[in-house]
Amino acid sequence: MKINKGLVLSAALVAALLPVLILRDFTPSNELRYLSIADEAIANGDVFTFTNQGVPYADKPPLYIWIVMLGRLLFGQHTMWFLGLFSLIPALVIVWTMNRWVRSVTSEGERRTASLMLMSSGLFLGLAVVLRMDMLMNMFITLALYTFYRIYDGSGDTRRNRILFPVYVFLALFSKGPVGILVPLVATVAFLAVSRKLRSIGRYWGWLTWGILLAGCAVWFGGVYIEGGREYLDNLLFHQTIDRAVDAFHHKEPFYYYLISVWYSIAPWSLLAIAAIVGGCAARKLNTDLERFFLTIIITTFVMLSAFSSKIAVYLAPTFPFFIYLGMLMYLKLGRRWWLTLTVALPTAIWIIVLPGLFIAAKTAPEMGYLLNGWCVAAGAILCIAGIAAAVLLIRRRDTLNPAIETLAAGLFAAVFVGGFALPAINCEIGYGDLCRKAAEVSAAEGRPNYYVWRVHRPENMDVYLHEDVVEVTTDEVLAGRCADGVLILPASKLEGDVALSDYTAGKPTHTVGRYKVIEP
């Protein structure tokens, strides 16, 4: 029986990330917020319009919130492993799509190397395990672009692809918002213009495409209007789109932001991918429609997103697969050059020094003492060994960089697997789960039903754990006895800087959970 090596690789990647998906706590900034929004939607019977702590939340389309709601309804609670699948599976679908796309010009081994590079790219790997709708949108964008290209070169069932193309575009839009339609639209139109085939635009963006898009939007916006009224619809269509693009109220950054962020976003392969693309263009190796389309996607998306006022590194994620795979295609044409070898030698050196780096970091920054957890040390040792092995391969294998690249990536995933078992011990540094459980335990024991927080970052969504709203208080309110009917939650480091509050809490029973304290009344 022939073994599907791609399936085996996918299974290995899933296995490597399982400890993170099962053992990690939800982060306060975004993940807890999505869970809280889903809880409110279920409680209020909302489908198309949402609120966060009673405030209208029109920031995102409903698809991802529906998934969160589904998990809550299926399991009776929010589970990391279930929600994590909707980041990890889309990441694997992107890898599968890219491999299928380039299979006619690459070998199985070369596709394996590219797969490992993409999955181990810093921000792509992060998005594969973090609960966000970005990877879901990126999957649909990649599928839309792949389907466009199949129509363009006449491969597959053209009639079926002409239906799938707008469906994928709408689902990308429905996952996160306007970028889902803008990336495919701008990239494909630009590619047709570069290819001098702009007159054929109706084949891709004709009445069928726009009809499906408009029908989907009509159902969506109609549901929003019926459920939330005109004000919510205006917020969704204008405030959260045009205002963010022109004069952002969140994440406002200069136009050159992505020129900086791209280097760490696809690290450790950014130097290799970008150097290979630039070198390939300079050597005039970029000479096929496939390669030109990949480059067009990168450039148009980069320029478009740079023109928008609101910017964060993850917004550039639709380009990551094309950076990696175009970089691989150019590297294969260029062959192993000394300057390309250096781009792999740098991450190799970093892998080697990770283990001593853990001890240095823990010693110089006491708050990072959790890095000396046995699982973290073991993960650092695995990276160090992988780095040494990759260095040996760089020296011995003078014909190709692939074995060294694969060794570094495999070492990273092995380290993630082992390091994932440290999460139960360090979850108190990541999220509020352990903290809230202790607060609920103290509250029940003392018969004090209320929860007060002082200078805690994003505390409002603690209600996911506590099933009660928390009340933010000032130092004066605490000293005035506001918290007498409940427990007080606060960060230990900030308490030390407030003499009056420190004196007030000095004689009270205190429970320490990571960086926080739970103070009994």
C-alpha positions in Angstrom: 0.0 0.0 0.0 1.4 3.4 -1.0 1.8 5.8 1.9 0.6 9.3 1.4 3.6 11.2 2.6 1.8 14.5 2.6 -0.8 13.1 4.9 1.9 11.7 7.2 3.6 15.1 7.4 0.2 16.8 8.2 -0.4 14.2 11.0 3.1 14.8 12.4 2.5 18.6 12.5 -0.9 18.1 14.2 0.7 15.8 16.8 3.5 18.3 17.4 1.0 21.1 18.1 -1.5 19.0 20.2 0.0 19.8 23.6 -0.4 23.5 22.8 -3.9 23.1 21.6 -5.0 21.0 24.6 -3.0 22.5 27.5 -2.9 26.3 26.7 -5.1 28.9 28.5 -7.0 31.5 26.5 -5.2 34.9 26.2 -6.9 38.0 27.7 -6.6 40.4 24.8 -8.5 38.7 21.9 -9.3 35.1 22.7 -11.3 35.8 25.9 -13.1 38.6 24.1 -14.3 36.3 21.4 -15.5 33.8 24.0 -17.3 36.5 25.9 -19.0 37.8 22.7 -20.2 34.3 21.9 -21.6 33.9 25.4 -23.5 37.2 25.1 -24.8 36.2 21.7 -26.1 32.9 23.0 -27.7 34.5 26.0 -29.3 37.3 23.9 -30.3 35.0 21.0 -28.2 37.1 18.5 -27.1 35.6 15.1 -25.8 38.5 13.0 -25.1 41.3 15.5 -23.0 41.0 18.6 -22.1 42.9 21.8 -19.1 42.8 24.1 -20.1 43.7 27.7 -23.2 45.2 26.3 -21.4 47.4 23.8 -22.2 46.8 20.1 -19.3 44.8 18.5 -19.4 45.2 14.7 -15.6 44.8 14.3 -15.8 41.4 12.6 -18.2 39.4 10.4 -20.1 36.6 12.2 -18.5 33.4 10.8 -15.8 33.0 13.4 -18.2 34.0 16.3 -20.6 31.3 15.0 -17.8 28.7 15.3 -17.1 29.8 18.9 -20.8 29.7 19.7 -21.0 26.2 18.1 -18.2 24.9 20.4 -20.0 26.3 23.5 -23.3 24.7 22.5 -21.7 21.4 21.6 -19.6 21.0 24.8 -21.3 23.2 27.3 -18.1 25.2 27.6 -15.3 26.8 25.6 -12.6 24.2 24.7 -9.2 25.2 23.4 -8.7 22.0 21.3 -12.0 22.5 19.3 -11.5 26.1 18.6 -7.8 25.6 17.8 -8.8 23.2 15.0 -10.3 26.2 13.1 -6.8 27.8 13.0 -4.7 24.6 12.5 -6.8 22.9 9.8 -7.0 26.1 7.7 -3.2 26.3 8.0 -2.8 22.8 6.7 -5.3 23.4 3.9 -3.1 26.4 2.8 -0.1 24.2 2.8 -1.9 21.5 0.8 -3.2 24.1 -1.7 0.2 25.6 -2.2 1.8 22.1 -2.7 -0.9 21.2 -5.2 -0.4 24.5 -7.0 3.4 24.0 -7.6 3.4 20.2 -8.0 4.1 20.4 -11.7 7.4 22.3 -11.2 8.7 20.8 -8.0 9.6 17.4 -6.6 7.9 15.8 -3.6 11.0 16.5 -1.5 11.1 20.1 -2.5 7.4 20.5 -1.6 8.1 18.9 1.8 10.8 21.5 2.4 8.5 24.4 1.4 5.7 22.9 3.6 8.0 22.8 6.7 9.3 26.3 5.9 5.8 27.8 5.8 4.4 26.0 8.8 7.5 26.9 10.9 7.4 30.6 9.8 7.0 32.6 13.1 3.7 34.4 12.6 2.2 31.6 10.4 2.9 29.1 13.1 1.5 31.4 15.7 -1.7 32.0 13.7 -2.0 28.2 13.4 -2.4 27.8 17.2 -3.9 31.2 18.3 -7.7 31.6 18.2 -8.2 34.3 15.6 -10.2 34.4 12.3 -7.1 35.4 10.3 -6.0 31.9 9.3 -9.6 31.0 8.2 -9.7 34.1 6.0 -6.2 33.3 4.6 -7.3 29.8 3.7 -10.3 31.1 1.7 -8.1 33.8 0.0 -5.5 31.2 -1.0 -8.2 28.9 -2.3 -9.8 31.8 -4.3 -6.4 32.7 -5.8 -5.7 29.1 -6.7 -9.1 28.7 -8.3 -8.6 31.9 -10.3 -5.3 30.5 -11.6 -7.0 27.2 -12.6 -9.5 29.2 -14.6 -6.7 31.2 -16.1 -4.6 28.2 -17.3 -7.6 26.1 -18.1 -6.9 23.3 -15.7 -9.7 21.4 -13.9 -13.5 21.9 -14.4 -13.7 25.5 -15.5 -17.5 25.7 -14.9 -17.1 24.4 -11.4 -14.1 26.7 -10.7 -16.1 29.8 -11.9 -18.6 29.0 -9.1 -16.1 28.2 -6.5 -14.0 31.3 -7.1 -16.7 33.8 -5.8 -17.8 31.4 -3.1 -14.2 31.4 -1.7 -14.0 35.2 -2.0 -17.3 35.6 -0.1 -16.2 33.2 2.6 -12.9 35.2 3.0 -15.0 38.4 3.3 -17.4 36.7 5.7 -14.4 35.5 7.8 -12.8 38.8 8.7 -13.9 41.6 6.4 -13.0 43.7 3.3 -9.4 42.4 3.0 -11.0 39.0 2.1 -12.3 40.5 -1.1 -9.7 43.2 -1.8 -6.7 40.8 -1.9 -8.1 38.5 -4.6 -9.6 41.5 -6.5 -6.5 43.6 -6.6 -4.1 40.8 -7.2 -6.0 39.1 -10.0 -6.8 42.4 -11.8 -3.1 43.5 -11.5 -2.0 40.1 -12.8 -4.3 40.2 -15.8 -3.0 43.7 -16.6 0.6 42.6 -16.3 -0.2 39.6 -18.5 -1.9 41.9 -21.0 -5.2 40.0 -20.7 -7.2 42.6 -18.9 -10.0 42.3 -21.5 -10.7 38.8 -20.1 -11.6 40.2 -16.7 -15.3 39.4 -17.2 -14.3 35.7 -17.2 -13.3 36.0 -13.5 -15.2 39.1 -12.2 -18.3 38.9 -14.4 -22.0 38.7 -13.6 -21.7 35.2 -12.0 -19.0 36.3 -9.5 -20.7 39.6 -8.5 -24.1 37.9 -8.4 -22.9 35.3 -5.9 -21.0 38.0 -3.8 -24.0 40.3 -3.8 -26.4 37.5 -2.9 -24.3 36.5 0.1 -23.9 40.1 1.2 -27.6 40.7 0.8 -28.4 37.9 3.2 -25.7 39.0 5.7 -26.6 42.7 5.6 -30.3 42.0 5.6 -29.9 39.9 8.8 -27.8 42.6 10.4 -30.4 45.3 9.6 -33.3 43.2 10.9 -31.5 42.2 14.1 -29.5 45.4 14.8 -31.0 48.2 12.8 -29.4 50.9 10.7 -27.0 52.1 13.3 -25.3 48.7 13.6 -25.2 48.3 9.9 -23.6 51.7 9.4 -21.0 50.8 12.0 -20.2 47.5 10.2 -20.1 49.0 6.7 -18.4 52.3 7.3 -16.9 52.9 10.7 -15.1 49.5 10.8 -14.0 49.6 7.2 -13.5 53.1 5.7 -12.6 54.8 9.0 -10.0 52.1 9.7 -8.5 52.4 6.2 -8.3 56.2 6.1 -7.7 57.3 9.7 -7.5 54.3 12.0 -8.7 54.4 15.6 -6.8 51.2 16.3 -3.3 50.0 15.2 -2.4 53.2 13.4 1.1 52.8 12.0 3.3 54.5 9.3 3.2 53.4 5.7 6.6 51.6 6.0 5.4 49.4 8.9 5.3 46.2 6.8 8.8 46.8 5.5 9.9 46.1 9.0 7.4 43.5 10.2 7.8 41.2 7.3 11.3 40.2 8.5 10.1 38.8 11.8 6.7 37.7 10.5 8.2 34.9 8.3 11.4 34.4 10.4 13.5 32.3 10.4 13.0 32.0 6.6 12.5 35.7 5.8 16.2 36.2 4.7 16.2 33.1 2.5 12.8 33.8 0.9 13.3 37.5 0.2 16.9 37.0 -0.9 15.9 34.2 -3.3 13.1 36.3 -4.7 15.3 39.4 -5.2 18.1 37.3 -6.5 15.8 35.5 -8.9 14.4 38.7 -10.2 17.8 40.2 -10.7 19.0 37.1 -12.6 15.8 37.2 -14.7 14.8 33.8 -13.5 11.2 34.8 -12.8 9.8 33.9 -16.2 6.6 31.8 -15.8 3.0 32.9 -15.3 2.9 31.0 -12.0 5.9 32.9 -10.6 4.7 36.2 -11.9 1.3 35.6 -10.2 2.9 34.8 -6.9 5.0 38.0 -7.1 2.0 40.0 -8.1 0.1 38.8 -5.1 2.9 39.8 -2.8 3.5 43.2 -4.3 -0.2 44.3 -4.6 -1.1 43.1 -1.2 1.9 44.7 0.4 1.2 48.0 -1.3 -2.5 47.9 -0.6 -2.1 47.1 3.1 0.6 49.7 3.5 -1.8 52.3 2.2 -4.3 51.5 4.9 -4.0 53.4 8.2 -4.6 50.5 10.4 -1.7 48.0 10.5 -0.6 45.0 12.5 1.8 42.3 11.5 -0.9 39.6 11.1 -2.7 41.6 8.4 0.1 40.7 6.0 -0.5 37.0 6.5 -2.2 36.4 3.1 1.3 37.0 1.5 3.2 34.5 3.7 2.5 31.4 1.6 3.6 33.2 -1.6 6.7 34.6 0.0 7.8 31.1 1.1 6.8 29.2 -2.1 8.1 31.8 -4.5 11.3 32.0 -2.5 11.6 28.2 -2.9 10.9 28.3 -6.6 13.6 31.0 -7.1 16.1 29.2 -4.8 15.6 26.0 -7.0 16.5 28.0 -10.1 19.4 29.8 -8.6 20.9 26.8 -6.9 22.9 26.9 -3.7 24.8 30.2 -3.6 27.1 31.3 -0.7 24.8 34.2 0.2 21.7 31.9 0.3 23.7 29.6 2.6 24.3 32.4 5.0 20.5 33.0 5.2 20.2 29.5 6.6 23.3 29.6 8.7 21.9 32.5 10.7 18.9 30.5 12.1 21.2 27.6 12.6 23.3 29.6 14.9 20.3 30.9 16.7 19.0 27.3 17.3 22.4 26.4 18.8 22.4 29.2 21.3 18.8 28.9 22.4 19.6 26.6 25.4 22.2 28.9 27.0 19.9 31.8 26.1 17.2 30.3 28.3 19.4 30.3 31.4 20.7 33.8 30.7 17.2 35.2 30.2 15.9 33.6 33.4 18.9 34.9 35.3 18.7 38.5 34.0 14.9 38.7 34.2 13.5 37.0 37.3 9.9 37.3 35.9 11.0 34.9 33.2 12.1 32.2 35.7 9.5 29.9 34.2 11.9 29.3 31.3 13.8 27.0 33.6 10.9 24.7 33.8 12.2 21.2 32.9 10.0 21.0 29.8 11.3 24.4 28.6 14.9 23.3 29.2 14.3 20.1 27.3 12.8 22.0 24.4 15.8 24.3 24.3 18.1 21.3 24.3 16.2 19.8 21.3 16.6 23.1 19.4 20.3 23.2 20.2 20.8 19.6 18.9 18.8 20.4 15.8 21.0 23.5 15.2 24.2 21.4 15.5 22.8 18.8 13.1 21.8 21.5 10.6 25.3 23.0 10.8 26.8 19.6 10.0 24.5 19.3 7.0 25.3 22.8 5.8 29.0 21.8 5.7 28.6 18.3 4.3 25.8 18.8 1.8 27.2 21.4 -0.6 24.6 20.7 -3.3 21.4 21.7 -1.4 20.1 23.6 1.6 17.0 21.4 1.9 18.3 18.9 4.5 19.5 21.7 6.8 16.2 23.6 6.5 14.1 20.5 7.2 16.3 19.6 10.2 15.8 23.1 11.7 12.0 23.0 11.1 11.8 19.4 12.5 13.7 20.5 15.6 11.4 23.5 16.0 8.3 21.3 16.0 9.8 18.7 18.3 10.7 21.5 20.7 7.1 22.9 20.5 5.8 19.5 21.2 8.0 19.0 24.3 7.7 22.6 25.5 3.9 22.4 25.2 3.9 20.2 28.3 5.2 23.1 30.3 2.0 25.1 29.7 0.0 23.9 32.8 2.8 25.3 34.9 3.0 28.6 33.1 -0.6 29.2 32.1 -0.9 31.7 34.9 1.5 33.8 32.9 -0.6 33.5 29.8 -4.2 33.8 30.8 -6.6 34.3 33.6 -8.0 30.8 34.0 -6.0 29.8 37.1 -6.4 33.2 38.5 -10.2 33.2 38.1 -10.6 29.7 39.5 -8.7 30.7 42.6 -10.8 33.9 42.9 -14.0 31.8 42.5 -12.8 29.4 45.2 -12.1 32.2 47.6 -15.4 33.9 46.8 -17.4 30.7 47.5 -15.5 30.0 50.7 -16.0 33.5 52.1 -19.5 33.9 50.8 -18.6 37.1 49.1 -20.2 37.0 45.6 -18.5 40.0 43.9 -15.3 40.3 42.0 -13.2 43.5 41.9 -10.1 44.2 39.8 -7.4 46.8 40.2 -5.1 47.7 37.3 -5.6 44.3 35.6 -5.1 44.3 31.8 -8.4 43.7 29.9 -10.3 42.2 32.9 -13.8 42.7 31.5 -13.9 39.3 29.8 -13.0 37.4 33.0 -16.8 36.7 33.0 -16.1 33.8 30.7 -14.6 32.0 33.8 -16.4 33.7 36.6 -19.8 33.8 35.0 -20.2 37.2 36.7 -19.2 40.7 35.7 -16.1 42.1 37.3 -15.9 45.6 38.7 -12.8 47.8 38.0 -11.9 49.9 41.0 -9.4 52.7 41.8 -7.1 52.9 44.8 -9.4 55.4 46.5 -12.4 53.1 46.1 -10.5 50.1 47.6 -9.4 52.2 50.6 -13.0 53.5 51.0 -14.2 49.9 51.5 -15.8 49.4 48.1 -14.5 45.8 47.9 -15.9 44.6 51.3 -18.5 42.3 49.7 -16.1 40.6 47.3 -12.6 39.5 46.5 -10.0 41.8 45.0 -7.7 40.8 42.1 -4.6 42.8 41.3 -1.1 42.5 39.8 1.6 42.0 42.4 4.1 44.2 40.6 1.8 47.2 40.5 0.8 46.7 44.1 4.4 47.3 45.2 4.3 50.7 43.5 1.2 51.9 45.4 2.2 52.5 49.1 -1.3 53.2 50.3 -2.9 50.1 48.8 0.1 48.0 49.7 -0.4 49.0 53.4 -4.1 48.4 53.2 -3.8 44.8 51.9 -0.7 43.9 54.0 -2.7 42.3 56.8 -5.4 40.6 54.6 -5.3 36.9 53.6 -3.7 36.8 50.2 -3.4 34.1 47.5 -0.7 34.3 44.8 -1.4 33.1 41.3 1.5 33.8 39.0 2.0 37.5 38.7 -1.3 38.2 40.4 -2.8 38.3 43.9 -6.3 37.5 45.1 -7.0 39.5 48.3 -9.7 38.3 50.7 -12.0 41.0 52.1 
